[in-house]
Amino acid sequence: MSPSLVKITLVLLFMSIIIPQKSVGEYEQWCIADEQTPDEELKVALDWACGEGGADCSKIQVNQACYFPNTMTNHASYAFNDYFQRFKHKGGSCNFKGAAMITELDPSFNSCKYEFIP
């Protein structure tokens, strides 16, 4: 075996040890508002999520970390994700009558952190 091939094999072996591999079902997912959904529909879903749905919407209130940008899409995204993370293992989904969608890109920004629960 050539020295170059040995080095490559050792590097690949080292990387496979230190870089954890995710198995199926282990990917991080967040629930966000579909930007194509009209604000009126988002508002209905947001009100349900923050009320009867049981999401913690305190961080999208005035003077809180996720209040800005103060848009229906951003507030709905935060509420949808909070609901989804809390209830995904208890039958909750990310649908909200078609107003929401799953993303594998963390939607957190600045001091506004979107929770992820494995």
C-alpha positions, 0 to 999 in steps of 0.5 A: 500500500502506498504511503499516500493511500495509507494517509488518506485511509487514516484521515478518513478513519479519524474523521469517521470517529470524530464527526458523529453521523446522524442516523435516520430520524435524527435530523433536526427539524423546525416548524415554520410558517409558509411565507406564501400563506396569507396573514389572515390565515397565519393569524388564525393558526397563530391564535390557536397555537398560542391559545388552545394549542398550548405553545409558549408565545411569551417570546414574541410579545413586545420587548421580548427576544423574538418580537422583531421582526414584528411580522405575522410570518415571523411570529407565526413561525415562532409559535408553530415551532414551539407547539411542534417541539412540545407536542411532536412526540405526542401526536402534534404536527407541523401543518396548521391547515397548510400554513406551516412547513418543516425545515432542517435549517435552524430559523434562530436569529440574533437573540431569538432562539428557536427550540429544538427537542430531539 
